[in-house]
Amino acid sequence: MGDKIEHLKAAARRLEADPHISHIKAASLYETSPVGYLEQDDFINTCLGFFTDLEPEELLRLVMRIEKEGARERLIHWGPRTIDIDIILYGDMSYESPDLIIPHPRYKQRAFVLAPLSELTGEEYEMPEDQQIRRIGQFEFN
């Protein structure tokens, strides 16, 4: 909702400002159709890669705080929102708690994750054929 790219930039700057985060790399910006709840505008997506000394649950608390600072409201499941931050991978760690599963359980089903993730990691992923994704440009947030 709102200025989507500015919401992404603000979230990336908040992440970068945390003393436990370093060496952030950003993938390009991608535009995709919504998933789940379809009565909303297209999404703008990217992936950020970085180093952290935070444990997975600490990182989850950080990204949830960044979402809240970005005026994220959880009104409709998969519905319109200003920002949505997911932890997709955490190195090669597998992790599961009531609040967090790493790797994200559905990331290989989502082109809007796989395209920017592939760009960051250099790995090639099989893209879901039923999803359209369009690269719309570089992501500069500094």
N, CA, C and O atoms as a MOPAC input file, in Angstrom:
PM7 MOZYME 1SCF
protein

 N      0.84400 1    -1.17100 1     0.00000 1
 C      0.00000 1     0.00000 1     0.00000 1
 C      0.89500 1     1.24100 1     0.00000 1
 O      1.99900 1     1.22000 1     0.54300 1
 N      0.42200 1     2.28400 1    -0.59400 1
 C      1.17800 1     3.53400 1    -0.58400 1
 C      2.36400 1     3.48900 1    -1.52800 1
 O      2.32700 1     2.80900 1    -2.55400 1
 N      3.41100 1     4.21200 1    -1.18200 1
 C      4.63500 1     4.26200 1    -1.98600 1
 C      5.45800 1     3.00900 1    -1.70400 1
 O      6.27900 1     2.99100 1    -0.78600 1
 N      5.23800 1     1.98100 1    -2.48400 1
 C      5.80600 1     0.66100 1    -2.22300 1
 C      7.32700 1     0.67200 1    -2.18400 1
 O      7.93700 1     0.07400 1    -1.29800 1
 N      7.92800 1     1.34600 1    -3.13500 1
 C      9.39500 1     1.36800 1    -3.17900 1
 C      9.95500 1     2.12000 1    -1.97700 1
 O     10.96700 1     1.70600 1    -1.41100 1
 N      9.32100 1     3.20700 1    -1.58000 1
 C      9.79600 1     3.94500 1    -0.40100 1
 C      9.63400 1     3.09900 1     0.86200 1
 O     10.48300 1     3.15800 1     1.75100 1
 N      8.56400 1     2.31900 1     0.95500 1
 C      8.41300 1     1.42300 1     2.11000 1
 C      9.56200 1     0.40500 1     2.14400 1
 O     10.10500 1     0.11900 1     3.21100 1
 N      9.92700 1    -0.13500 1     0.98700 1
 C     11.04600 1    -1.07700 1     0.92500 1
 C     12.35100 1    -0.39900 1     1.32500 1
 O     13.14600 1    -0.96100 1     2.07800 1
 N     12.56500 1     0.81000 1     0.81600 1
 C     13.78700 1     1.54400 1     1.15400 1
 C     13.87000 1     1.82200 1     2.64700 1
 O     14.92400 1     1.63500 1     3.25500 1
 N     12.77500 1     2.26400 1     3.24000 1
 C     12.76200 1     2.57500 1     4.67500 1
 C     13.05100 1     1.31900 1     5.49700 1
 O     13.80800 1     1.37400 1     6.46500 1
 N     12.45900 1     0.20000 1     5.12100 1
 C     12.70300 1    -1.04800 1     5.84800 1
 C     14.16500 1    -1.47100 1     5.70100 1
 O     14.78100 1    -1.90000 1     6.67700 1
 N     14.72000 1    -1.35700 1     4.50900 1
 C     16.12200 1    -1.72700 1     4.29200 1
 C     17.05300 1    -0.81500 1     5.09100 1
 O     18.04400 1    -1.28300 1     5.65200 1
 N     16.74300 1     0.47100 1     5.14700 1
 C     17.57100 1     1.39500 1     5.93500 1
 C     17.49400 1     1.07000 1     7.42800 1
 O     18.50000 1     1.15100 1     8.13300 1
 N     16.30900 1     0.70600 1     7.90900 1
 C     16.17600 1     0.32400 1     9.32400 1
 C     16.98800 1    -0.93100 1     9.61700 1
 O     17.65100 1    -1.02100 1    10.65000 1
 N     16.93300 1    -1.88700 1     8.71500 1
 C     17.71200 1    -3.11300 1     8.88000 1
 C     19.20300 1    -2.79000 1     8.88200 1
 O     19.94900 1    -3.26600 1     9.73700 1
 N     19.62500 1    -1.98600 1     7.92800 1
 C     21.03100 1    -1.62300 1     7.81000 1
 C     21.52800 1    -0.87200 1     9.04500 1
 O     22.69800 1    -0.98600 1     9.41100 1
 N     20.65000 1    -0.10900 1     9.68600 1
 C     21.03800 1     0.68400 1    10.85300 1
 C     21.23100 1    -0.16400 1    12.10800 1
 O     21.83400 1     0.30300 1    13.07500 1
 N     20.74000 1    -1.38100 1    12.11200 1
 C     20.88400 1    -2.21900 1    13.29700 1
 C     22.34300 1    -2.65500 1    13.44500 1
 O     22.95000 1    -3.09600 1    12.46900 1
 N     22.91300 1    -2.54100 1    14.63900 1
 C     24.32100 1    -2.89300 1    14.83000 1
 C     24.63100 1    -4.37700 1    14.64100 1
 O     25.79800 1    -4.75200 1    14.53700 1
 N     23.60500 1    -5.22200 1    14.59500 1
 C     23.81700 1    -6.66000 1    14.43000 1
 C     23.72800 1    -7.10800 1    12.97200 1
 O     23.81400 1    -8.30100 1    12.67900 1
 N     23.55800 1    -6.15700 1    12.06600 1
 C     23.42600 1    -6.44600 1    10.63900 1
 C     24.58800 1    -5.78200 1     9.90200 1
 O     24.92500 1    -4.63100 1    10.17700 1
 N     25.19600 1    -6.50600 1     8.97100 1
 C     26.27900 1    -5.91000 1     8.18100 1
 C     26.31000 1    -6.50900 1     6.78000 1
 O     25.71300 1    -7.55300 1     6.51500 1
 N     27.01300 1    -5.83000 1     5.90400 1
 C     27.25600 1    -6.29700 1     4.53200 1
 C     25.96600 1    -6.62200 1     3.77100 1
 O     25.82900 1    -7.70200 1     3.19600 1
 N     25.03500 1    -5.68500 1     3.77500 1
 C     23.76000 1    -5.92100 1     3.07800 1
 C     23.96500 1    -5.85300 1     1.56800 1
 O     24.61000 1    -4.94100 1     1.05100 1
 N     23.40900 1    -6.82700 1     0.88600 1
 C     23.31700 1    -6.84300 1    -0.57300 1
 C     21.84400 1    -6.89000 1    -0.93700 1
 O     21.06000 1    -7.57900 1    -0.28500 1
 N     21.47000 1    -6.16300 1    -1.97200 1
 C     20.06900 1    -6.13800 1    -2.39800 1
 C     19.94100 1    -6.65900 1    -3.81900 1
 O     20.76400 1    -6.35600 1    -4.68300 1
 N     18.90700 1    -7.43900 1    -4.04800 1
 C     18.54900 1    -7.86900 1    -5.39900 1
 C     17.77300 1    -6.74100 1    -6.06900 1
 O     17.45300 1    -5.73500 1    -5.43700 1
 N     17.48000 1    -6.91300 1    -7.32500 1
 C     16.66800 1    -5.95300 1    -8.07400 1
 C     15.23900 1    -5.94500 1    -7.53500 1
 O     14.86200 1    -6.78000 1    -6.71200 1
 N     14.46500 1    -4.99200 1    -8.01300 1
 C     13.04800 1    -4.92300 1    -7.69200 1
 C     12.26100 1    -5.71300 1    -8.73300 1
 O     12.57300 1    -5.67900 1    -9.92300 1
 N     11.24100 1    -6.41900 1    -8.26700 1
 C     10.39300 1    -7.23500 1    -9.13000 1
 C      8.93900 1    -6.91500 1    -8.82500 1
 O      8.56500 1    -6.72100 1    -7.66800 1
 N      8.12500 1    -6.86000 1    -9.86600 1
 C      6.69400 1    -6.63600 1    -9.70700 1
 C      5.96700 1    -7.94500 1    -9.98000 1
 O      6.25500 1    -8.63700 1   -10.95700 1
 N      5.01900 1    -8.27600 1    -9.10200 1
 C      4.26700 1    -9.51400 1    -9.25400 1
 C      2.80100 1    -9.29100 1    -8.89400 1
 O      2.44600 1    -8.34200 1    -8.19400 1
 N      1.98600 1   -10.17100 1    -9.38000 1
 C      0.57300 1   -10.17200 1    -9.00100 1
 C      0.45400 1   -10.69100 1    -7.57300 1
 O      1.30200 1   -11.45700 1    -7.11600 1
 N     -0.59900 1   -10.27700 1    -6.86900 1
 C     -0.76700 1   -10.76600 1    -5.49400 1
 C     -1.01700 1   -12.26500 1    -5.45000 1
 O     -1.48900 1   -12.86600 1    -6.41500 1
 N     -0.69000 1   -12.84900 1    -4.31100 1
 C     -0.91000 1   -14.27200 1    -4.04800 1
 C     -1.91200 1   -14.36500 1    -2.91000 1
 O     -1.87300 1   -13.56300 1    -1.97600 1
 N     -2.80000 1   -15.33000 1    -2.98200 1
 C     -3.78300 1   -15.50700 1    -1.90400 1
 C     -4.95900 1   -14.58000 1    -2.09300 1
 O     -5.86700 1   -14.88000 1    -2.86800 1
 N     -4.95900 1   -13.47400 1    -1.40700 1
 C     -6.01000 1   -12.46500 1    -1.51200 1
 C     -5.73600 1   -11.62100 1    -2.75400 1
 O     -4.76100 1   -10.87100 1    -2.78200 1
 N     -6.57900 1   -11.73000 1    -3.77800 1
 C     -6.29300 1   -11.15500 1    -5.08600 1
 C     -6.83200 1    -9.74600 1    -5.29300 1
 O     -6.44300 1    -9.08500 1    -6.25600 1
 N     -7.71000 1    -9.26700 1    -4.42700 1
 C     -8.33100 1    -7.94800 1    -4.58400 1
 C     -7.41800 1    -6.84400 1    -4.03700 1
 O     -7.76200 1    -6.15400 1    -3.07800 1
 N     -6.25400 1    -6.69500 1    -4.66500 1
 C     -5.28500 1    -5.69700 1    -4.24500 1
 C     -4.32300 1    -5.41100 1    -5.38800 1
 O     -4.27300 1    -6.14700 1    -6.37300 1
 N     -3.56200 1    -4.33200 1    -5.24400 1
 C     -2.59300 1    -3.94900 1    -6.26900 1
 C     -1.46500 1    -4.97100 1    -6.37300 1
 O     -1.27500 1    -5.80500 1    -5.48700 1
 N     -0.72100 1    -4.88700 1    -7.47800 1
 C      0.47200 1    -5.71000 1    -7.63400 1
 C      1.47400 1    -5.39100 1    -6.53100 1
 O      1.45100 1    -4.31200 1    -5.93800 1
 N      2.34600 1    -6.34900 1    -6.27300 1
 C      3.38400 1    -6.19900 1    -5.25300 1
 C      4.70300 1    -5.79500 1    -5.89700 1
 O      4.94800 1    -6.07100 1    -7.07100 1
 N      5.54100 1    -5.14300 1    -5.11500 1
 C      6.94600 1    -4.91200 1    -5.47300 1
 C      7.75200 1    -5.73300 1    -4.47100 1
 O      7.54700 1    -5.61600 1    -3.26300 1
 N      8.66900 1    -6.56500 1    -4.97000 1
 C      9.43500 1    -7.48500 1    -4.13500 1
 C     10.92700 1    -7.35400 1    -4.39500 1
 O     11.35500 1    -6.92900 1    -5.46800 1
 N     11.70200 1    -7.72500 1    -3.39800 1
 C     13.14500 1    -7.85200 1    -3.51800 1
 C     13.61000 1    -8.81900 1    -2.44100 1
 O     12.80900 1    -9.26300 1    -1.61800 1
 N     14.87400 1    -9.14400 1    -2.43900 1
 C     15.50100 1    -9.91300 1    -1.36300 1
 C     16.74300 1    -9.16800 1    -0.91500 1
 O     17.44600 1    -8.55500 1    -1.71900 1
 N     16.99900 1    -9.23100 1     0.36900 1
 C     18.22400 1    -8.68300 1     0.94000 1
 C     19.01100 1    -9.83100 1     1.55100 1
 O     18.45400 1   -10.71000 1     2.20900 1
 N     20.30200 1    -9.80400 1     1.32300 1
 C     21.19900 1   -10.75500 1     1.96800 1
 C     22.12900 1    -9.96900 1     2.87200 1
 O     22.51300 1    -8.84800 1     2.54000 1
 N     22.49900 1   -10.54100 1     4.01200 1
 C     23.35800 1    -9.82700 1     4.95700 1
 C     23.95000 1   -10.80700 1     5.95500 1
 O     23.53100 1   -11.96100 1     6.04500 1
 N     24.92600 1   -10.32400 1     6.69800 1
 C     25.49000 1   -11.06300 1     7.81700 1
 C     24.83800 1   -10.55400 1     9.09900 1
 O     24.51800 1    -9.37100 1     9.21700 1
 N     24.64700 1   -11.46100 1    10.05800 1
 C     24.10300 1   -11.07000 1    11.35900 1
 C     24.64300 1   -11.99000 1    12.43800 1
 O     24.96300 1   -13.15200 1    12.18800 1
 N     24.73700 1   -11.44500 1    13.64700 1
 C     25.06900 1   -12.28900 1    14.79000 1
 C     23.82200 1   -12.55700 1    15.63800 1
 O     23.91700 1   -13.11500 1    16.73100 1
 N     22.66900 1   -12.16200 1    15.13500 1
 C     21.40700 1   -12.43500 1    15.81100 1
 C     21.00400 1   -13.89300 1    15.61400 1
 O     21.22200 1   -14.47400 1    14.55100 1
 N     20.42700 1   -14.46000 1    16.63400 1
 C     19.83300 1   -15.78900 1    16.50700 1
 C     18.53500 1   -15.65300 1    15.70400 1
 O     17.99300 1   -14.55100 1    15.61500 1
 N     18.02500 1   -16.73800 1    15.11800 1
 C     16.81900 1   -16.64100 1    14.28400 1
 C     15.64100 1   -15.93000 1    14.95300 1
 O     15.01200 1   -15.07900 1    14.32500 1
 N     15.32900 1   -16.25300 1    16.19700 1
 C     14.19700 1   -15.60800 1    16.87000 1
 C     14.46400 1   -14.12400 1    17.11500 1
 O     13.53800 1   -13.31400 1    17.06800 1
 N     15.71800 1   -13.76200 1    17.37600 1
 C     16.06900 1   -12.35000 1    17.54900 1
 C     15.89800 1   -11.60700 1    16.22800 1
 O     15.40500 1   -10.47900 1    16.20200 1
 N     16.30500 1   -12.24200 1    15.13500 1
 C     16.12100 1   -11.63400 1    13.81800 1
 C     14.63900 1   -11.47200 1    13.50400 1
 O     14.23100 1   -10.45100 1    12.95200 1
 N     13.83800 1   -12.46500 1    13.85100 1
 C     12.39500 1   -12.36300 1    13.65000 1
 C     11.82800 1   -11.16500 1    14.41400 1
 O     11.02900 1   -10.40400 1    13.86700 1
 N     12.23300 1   -10.99400 1    15.67000 1
 C     11.75600 1    -9.83800 1    16.44600 1
 C     12.17200 1    -8.52300 1    15.79000 1
 O     11.39700 1    -7.56700 1    15.76800 1
 N     13.38800 1    -8.47400 1    15.25800 1
 C     13.85500 1    -7.26400 1    14.57600 1
 C     12.99500 1    -6.97100 1    13.35300 1
 O     12.54500 1    -5.83800 1    13.18800 1
 N     12.75400 1    -7.95100 1    12.49500 1
 C     11.98200 1    -7.67200 1    11.28200 1
 C     10.52400 1    -7.36500 1    11.60600 1
 O      9.88600 1    -6.58900 1    10.89400 1
 N      9.99100 1    -7.95900 1    12.66500 1
 C      8.61700 1    -7.62200 1    13.06300 1
 C      8.54800 1    -6.18400 1    13.58800 1
 O      7.56000 1    -5.48500 1    13.36200 1
 N      9.58600 1    -5.75100 1    14.27800 1
 C      9.62800 1    -4.35400 1    14.73900 1
 C      9.72700 1    -3.40800 1    13.53800 1
 O      9.07600 1    -2.36300 1    13.51800 1
 N     10.53100 1    -3.76700 1    12.54600 1
 C     10.65300 1    -2.95000 1    11.33600 1
 C      9.31200 1    -2.87900 1    10.61300 1
 O      8.93100 1    -1.81100 1    10.13400 1
 N      8.59000 1    -3.99600 1    10.52600 1
 C      7.25400 1    -3.98100 1     9.92300 1
 C      6.33600 1    -3.03200 1    10.68900 1
 O      5.61700 1    -2.24000 1    10.08100 1
 N      6.35700 1    -3.10900 1    12.01200 1
 C      5.49800 1    -2.25000 1    12.82300 1
 C      5.85400 1    -0.78000 1    12.61900 1
 O      4.96400 1     0.06000 1    12.49300 1
 N      7.16200 1    -0.45900 1    12.58600 1
 C      7.59300 1     0.91700 1    12.34700 1
 C      7.16100 1     1.39200 1    10.96100 1
 O      6.98300 1     2.59000 1    10.74200 1
 N      6.99200 1     0.45900 1    10.03000 1
 C      6.53100 1     0.76800 1     8.69100 1
 C      5.01800 1     0.76000 1     8.56500 1
 O      4.49000 1     0.71700 1     7.45300 1
 N      4.31800 1     0.80000 1     9.68400 1
 C      2.85500 1     0.86400 1     9.75200 1
 C      2.19200 1    -0.40100 1     9.21800 1
 O      1.08300 1    -0.33400 1     8.68800 1
 N      2.84300 1    -1.54400 1     9.34600 1
 C      2.25300 1    -2.81900 1     8.93700 1
 C      1.09100 1    -3.14400 1     9.85500 1
 O      1.22500 1    -3.12000 1    11.07800 1
 N     -0.04800 1    -3.44700 1     9.25700 1
 C     -1.20900 1    -3.92900 1     9.99100 1
 C     -1.59600 1    -5.28100 1     9.42100 1
 O     -1.59700 1    -5.46900 1     8.20400 1
 N     -1.92000 1    -6.20900 1    10.28000 1
 C     -2.30600 1    -7.55500 1     9.86100 1
 C     -3.82300 1    -7.68000 1     9.95800 1
 O     -4.35400 1    -8.20700 1    10.93600 1
 N     -4.51500 1    -7.18500 1     8.92600 1
 C     -5.97300 1    -7.16400 1     8.93000 1
 C     -6.57900 1    -8.31100 1     8.13700 1
 O     -7.54300 1    -8.93400 1     8.58300 1
 N     -6.02000 1    -8.59700 1     6.96000 1
 C     -6.51600 1    -9.65700 1     6.08200 1
 C     -5.33900 1   -10.55400 1     5.75200 1
 O     -4.29400 1   -10.07400 1     5.31300 1
 N     -5.50300 1   -11.86900 1     5.96200 1
 C     -4.42400 1   -12.80100 1     5.63100 1
 C     -4.04400 1   -12.64700 1     4.16100 1
 O     -4.89700 1   -12.77100 1     3.28300 1
 N     -2.78100 1   -12.38100 1     3.89300 1
 C     -2.23700 1   -12.12800 1     2.55500 1
 C     -2.83400 1   -10.87900 1     1.92300 1
 O     -2.77000 1   -10.70400 1     0.70600 1
 N     -3.41200 1   -10.01500 1     2.74500 1
 C     -4.06100 1    -8.80900 1     2.23300 1
 C     -3.10400 1    -7.64600 1     2.05900 1
 O     -1.90200 1    -7.78500 1     2.28900 1
 N     -3.64100 1    -6.47900 1     1.64700 1
 C     -2.81200 1    -5.29000 1     1.42200 1
 C     -2.03400 1    -4.90400 1     2.68400 1
 O     -2.54500 1    -4.99800 1     3.80000 1
 N     -0.80100 1    -4.47000 1     2.48000 1
 C      0.04500 1    -4.06500 1     3.59300 1
 C      1.14100 1    -3.14400 1     3.08600 1
 O      1.46200 1    -3.14100 1     1.89700 1
 N      1.70600 1    -2.37200 1     3.98500 1
 C      2.78100 1    -1.46000 1     3.59800 1
 C      4.08100 1    -2.21100 1     3.37200 1
 O      4.84700 1    -1.88000 1     2.46700 1
 N      4.32900 1    -3.22100 1     4.19400 1
 C      5.58500 1    -3.96500 1     4.09700 1
 C      5.36700 1    -5.36600 1     4.66000 1
 O      4.59400 1    -5.55400 1     5.60000 1
 N      6.04600 1    -6.33200 1     4.08500 1
 C      5.99300 1    -7.70900 1     4.57000 1
 C      7.40000 1    -8.26700 1     4.46900 1
 O      7.94500 1    -8.39000 1     3.37100 1
 N      7.98600 1    -8.60100 1     5.59300 1
 C      9.35700 1    -9.09800 1     5.61600 1
 C      9.33200 1   -10.55300 1     6.07100 1
 O      8.82000 1   -10.86300 1     7.14700 1
 N      9.88000 1   -11.43400 1     5.25800 1
 C      9.98700 1   -12.84600 1     5.60200 1
 C     11.45700 1   -13.22100 1     5.70400 1
 O     12.29900 1   -12.70200 1     4.97000 1
 N     11.74800 1   -14.11700 1     6.61000 1
 C     13.08500 1   -14.71800 1     6.69000 1
 C     13.01000 1   -15.98100 1     5.85200 1
 O     12.32600 1   -16.93600 1     6.21900 1
 N     13.70800 1   -15.98700 1     4.73600 1
 C     13.63600 1   -17.11500 1     3.80200 1
 C     14.68700 1   -18.16400 1     4.15400 1
 O     14.37100 1   -19.34000 1     4.33700 1
 N     15.92500 1   -17.72700 1     4.24400 1
 C     17.04500 1   -18.60500 1     4.57400 1
 C     17.86400 1   -17.96100 1     5.68900 1
 O     17.81400 1   -16.74800 1     5.89400 1
 N     18.61000 1   -18.78500 1     6.39600 1
 C     19.53200 1   -18.30900 1     7.43000 1
 C     20.77100 1   -19.17600 1     7.28000 1
 O     20.94700 1   -20.17200 1     7.98200 1
 N     21.64300 1   -18.76200 1     6.32900 1
 C     22.77900 1   -19.61500 1     5.98800 1
 C     22.25900 1   -20.96300 1     5.52800 1
 O     21.32200 1   -21.03800 1     4.73300 1
 N     22.86600 1   -22.02600 1     6.02800 1
 C     22.37100 1   -23.36300 1     5.67600 1
 C     21.61300 1   -24.00000 1     6.84100 1
 O     21.41400 1   -25.21400 1     6.87600 1
 N     21.19300 1   -23.16200 1     7.79600 1
 C     20.49700 1   -23.63700 1     8.98700 1
 C     19.05500 1   -24.03700 1     8.68100 1
 O     18.35800 1   -23.39700 1     7.89400 1
 N     18.63800 1   -25.11600 1     9.33400 1
 C     17.22400 1   -25.46200 1     9.41300 1
 C     16.79100 1   -25.15000 1    10.83500 1
 O     17.49800 1   -25.45800 1    11.79400 1
 N     15.62000 1   -24.53500 1    10.96100 1
 C     15.16400 1   -24.08900 1    12.27900 1
 C     13.64400 1   -24.14500 1    12.29700 1
 O     12.98700 1   -23.79100 1    11.31900 1
 N     13.09600 1   -24.59200 1    13.41700 1
 C     11.64400 1   -24.60000 1    13.53900 1
 C     11.23300 1   -24.29400 1    14.97000 1
 O     11.73300 1   -24.88600 1    15.92600 1
 N     10.30700 1   -23.35100 1    15.08800 1
 C      9.68500 1   -23.00200 1    16.36200 1
 C      8.22000 1   -22.70100 1    16.06000 1
 O      7.82600 1   -22.70400 1    14.89300 1
 N      7.41200 1   -22.44300 1    17.07200 1
 C      6.01200 1   -22.09200 1    16.79200 1
 C      5.86000 1   -20.81800 1    15.95200 1
 O      4.84600 1   -20.64600 1    15.27600 1
 N      6.85400 1   -19.92800 1    15.98600 1
 C      6.75300 1   -18.64900 1    15.29400 1
 C      7.55800 1   -18.54900 1    14.00200 1
 O      7.36200 1   -17.61300 1    13.22700 1
 N      8.45800 1   -19.49400 1    13.76000 1
 C      9.40400 1   -19.33700 1    12.65400 1
 C      9.85400 1   -20.68800 1    12.12100 1
 O     10.21200 1   -21.58600 1    12.88400 1
 N      9.83000 1   -20.81700 1    10.79900 1
 C     10.37300 1   -22.00600 1    10.13900 1
 C     11.37800 1   -21.53400 1     9.09400 1
 O     11.05800 1   -20.71300 1     8.23500 1
 N     12.60400 1   -22.06700 1     9.18100 1
 C     13.66400 1   -21.74300 1     8.22700 1
 C     14.21700 1   -23.06800 1     7.70600 1
 O     14.51900 1   -23.96000 1     8.50000 1
 N     14.35400 1   -23.21300 1     6.38600 1
 C     13.94700 1   -22.29400 1     5.33300 1
 C     12.43000 1   -22.08600 1     5.32700 1
 O     11.66200 1   -22.93100 1     5.78600 1
 N     12.03000 1   -20.93100 1     4.79000 1
 C     10.60000 1   -20.62500 1     4.69000 1
 C      9.91700 1   -21.77800 1     3.95700 1
 O     10.38100 1   -22.18100 1     2.89000 1
 N      8.82700 1   -22.31900 1     4.50400 1
 C      8.24400 1   -23.54300 1     3.94500 1
 C      7.69200 1   -23.42800 1     2.52900 1
 O      7.54600 1   -24.45000 1     1.85800 1
 N      7.37600 1   -22.21900 1     2.04500 1
 C      6.78900 1   -22.09200 1     0.71400 1
 C      7.66200 1   -21.31300 1    -0.26500 1
 O      7.18600 1   -20.94600 1    -1.33900 1
 N      8.91000 1   -21.05100 1     0.06900 1
 C      9.68700 1   -20.17400 1    -0.79700 1
 C      9.91700 1   -20.73900 1    -2.18800 1
 O     10.00900 1   -19.97100 1    -3.14600 1
 N     10.01100 1   -22.03800 1    -2.33100 1
 C     10.25500 1   -22.62400 1    -3.66400 1
 C      9.00300 1   -22.62900 1    -4.54000 1
 O      9.06500 1   -23.01000 1    -5.70900 1
 N      7.86700 1   -22.20700 1    -3.97600 1
 C      6.61800 1   -22.12500 1    -4.73800 1
 C      6.33800 1   -20.70600 1    -5.20600 1
 O      5.30900 1   -20.46600 1    -5.83800 1
 N      7.22000 1   -19.76100 1    -4.91500 1
 C      6.93400 1   -18.35100 1    -5.14400 1
 C      7.99700 1   -17.69800 1    -6.02100 1
 O      9.14000 1   -17.50900 1    -5.60500 1
 N      7.60100 1   -17.36000 1    -7.23000 1
 C      8.53900 1   -16.69900 1    -8.15200 1
 C      9.02700 1   -15.37600 1    -7.58700 1
 O     10.16500 1   -14.98000 1    -7.83700 1
 N      8.17200 1   -14.68000 1    -6.82200 1
 C      8.57400 1   -13.38100 1    -6.28200 1
 C      9.66700 1   -13.50600 1    -5.22400 1
 O     10.29800 1   -12.51100 1    -4.86900 1
 N      9.89700 1   -14.71200 1    -4.72000 1
 C     11.02900 1   -14.97500 1    -3.82900 1
 C     12.19200 1   -15.52500 1    -4.63800 1
 O     13.33000 1   -15.08600 1    -4.47000 1
 N     11.91500 1   -16.47900 1    -5.51200 1
 C     12.98200 1   -17.19100 1    -6.21500 1
 C     13.77800 1   -16.31000 1    -7.16600 1
 O     14.99700 1   -16.45800 1    -7.25300 1
 N     13.12800 1   -15.39900 1    -7.88000 1
 C     13.86200 1   -14.55400 1    -8.82500 1
 C     14.88300 1   -13.66700 1    -8.11400 1
 O     16.05700 1   -13.70000 1    -8.48400 1
 N     14.49300 1   -12.87400 1    -7.10700 1
 C     15.50800 1   -12.06200 1    -6.43300 1
 C     16.49700 1   -12.89800 1    -5.61600 1
 O     17.66600 1   -12.53000 1    -5.50200 1
 N     16.04300 1   -14.01100 1    -5.05100 1
 C     16.94600 1   -14.87600 1    -4.28500 1
 C     18.01600 1   -15.46300 1    -5.18900 1
 O     19.18700 1   -15.52200 1    -4.81100 1
 N     17.62700 1   -15.89300 1    -6.36900 1
 C     18.57200 1   -16.41700 1    -7.34600 1
 C     19.60100 1   -15.36200 1    -7.72500 1
 O     20.78700 1   -15.66000 1    -7.87300 1
 N     19.14400 1   -14.14000 1    -7.88000 1
 C     20.04200 1   -13.03400 1    -8.20300 1
 C     21.09700 1   -12.84100 1    -7.10200 1
 O     22.26700 1   -12.59900 1    -7.39900 1
 N     20.68300 1   -12.94600 1    -5.84600 1
 C     21.61500 1   -12.76200 1    -4.72800 1
 C     22.56300 1   -13.93400 1    -4.54500 1
 O     23.75500 1   -13.73700 1    -4.30400 1
 N     22.05200 1   -15.14200 1    -4.65400 1
 C     22.84000 1   -16.32900 1    -4.32600 1
 C     23.59100 1   -16.91100 1    -5.51000 1
 O     24.56500 1   -17.64500 1    -5.33800 1
 N     23.13400 1   -16.58200 1    -6.71800 1
 C     23.73100 1   -17.18400 1    -7.90000 1
 C     23.21300 1   -18.58500 1    -8.17200 1
 O     23.63300 1   -19.21600 1    -9.14200 1
 N     22.31100 1   -19.08500 1    -7.33900 1
 C     21.71800 1   -20.40800 1    -7.56100 1
 C     20.54700 1   -20.28800 1    -8.51600 1
 O     19.83700 1   -19.28200 1    -8.51900 1
 N     20.34900 1   -21.31000 1    -9.32200 1
 C     19.19800 1   -21.31900 1   -10.20800 1
 C     18.09600 1   -22.16400 1    -9.58500 1
 O     18.33000 1   -23.27400 1    -9.10700 1
 N     16.90200 1   -21.61500 1    -9.60200 1
 C     15.74300 1   -22.30500 1    -9.04500 1
 C     14.73400 1   -22.52600 1   -10.15600 1
 O     14.64600 1   -21.73400 1   -11.09500 1
 N     13.97400 1   -23.60300 1   -10.04600 1
 C     12.88800 1   -23.85000 1   -10.99400 1
 C     11.73600 1   -22.92900 1   -10.64000 1
 O     11.18800 1   -22.98900 1    -9.53900 1
 N     11.37700 1   -22.07700 1   -11.58800 1
 C     10.31700 1   -21.09300 1   -11.35300 1
 C      8.94600 1   -21.71500 1   -11.57100 1
 O      8.74800 1   -22.47200 1   -12.52100 1
 N      8.00400 1   -21.39800 1   -10.69700 1
 C      6.62500 1   -21.85600 1   -10.91500 1
 C      6.09300 1   -21.28700 1   -12.23200 1
 O      6.20500 1   -20.08800 1   -12.48600 1
 N      5.52300 1   -22.14400 1   -13.05400 1
 C      5.07300 1   -21.71800 1   -14.38400 1
 C      3.80700 1   -20.87800 1   -14.34200 1
 O      3.51000 1   -20.16400 1   -15.30100 1
 N      3.05500 1   -20.94900 1   -13.25000 1
 C      1.77400 1   -20.25100 1   -13.18500 1
 C      1.89300 1   -18.82800 1   -12.62600 1
 O      0.87700 1   -18.18000 1   -12.37500 1
 N      3.11600 1   -18.34200 1   -12.42900 1
 C      3.30300 1   -17.02000 1   -11.82800 1
 C      4.10600 1   -16.12100 1   -12.75500 1
 O      5.11900 1   -16.53300 1   -13.31900 1
 N      3.64300 1   -14.90200 1   -12.90000 1
 C      4.33100 1   -13.90600 1   -13.71200 1
 C      5.14800 1   -13.00100 1   -12.81000 1
 O      4.69300 1   -12.59800 1   -11.74000 1
 N      6.35900 1   -12.68400 1   -13.25100 1
 C      7.21900 1   -11.77500 1   -12.49900 1
 C      7.95100 1   -10.90100 1   -13.49400 1
 O      8.35900 1   -11.35400 1   -14.56300 1
 N      8.11000 1    -9.63400 1   -13.12300 1
 C      8.74100 1    -8.69000 1   -14.04200 1
 C      9.77600 1    -7.87300 1   -13.27900 1
 O      9.44900 1    -7.20800 1   -12.29600 1
 N     11.02800 1    -7.92300 1   -13.73600 1
 C     12.08400 1    -7.11900 1   -13.12500 1
 C     11.83700 1    -5.66400 1   -13.53000 1
 O     11.67700 1    -5.36300 1   -14.71300 1
 N     11.80600 1    -4.76500 1   -12.54100 1
 C     11.50400 1    -3.36600 1   -12.84800 1
 C     12.66200 1    -2.42000 1   -12.55400 1
 O     12.54500 1    -1.21700 1   -12.78600 1
 N     13.78000 1    -2.94200 1   -12.04700 1
 C     14.93200 1    -2.07200 1   -11.85300 1
 C     15.75400 1    -2.42100 1   -10.63300 1
 O     15.41400 1    -3.31000 1    -9.85200 1
 N     16.85000 1    -1.69100 1   -10.49600 1
 C     17.75900 1    -1.85800 1    -9.36200 1
 C     17.09000 1    -1.37000 1    -8.08100 1
 O     16.15100 1    -0.57600 1    -8.11900 1
 N     17.58000 1    -1.85000 1    -6.96700 1
 C     17.08300 1    -1.40400 1    -5.65900 1
 C     18.20500 1    -0.68600 1    -4.93900 1
 O     19.13600 1    -1.31300 1    -4.43300 1
 N     18.11000 1     0.62700 1    -4.89600 1
 C     19.07000 1     1.47300 1    -4.18800 1
 C     18.36500 1     2.05500 1    -2.97600 1
 O     17.37300 1     2.76800 1    -3.13100 1
 N     18.84900 1     1.77200 1    -1.77600 1
 C     18.16000 1     2.26000 1    -0.58400 1
 C     19.00000 1     3.16100 1     0.28200 1
 O     18.49100 1     3.71800 1     1.25400 1
 N     20.25200 1     3.32300 1    -0.02900 1
 C     21.12900 1     4.18100 1     0.80700 1
 C     20.89200 1     5.63300 1     0.51600 1
 O     21.53200 1     6.49500 1     1.11700 1

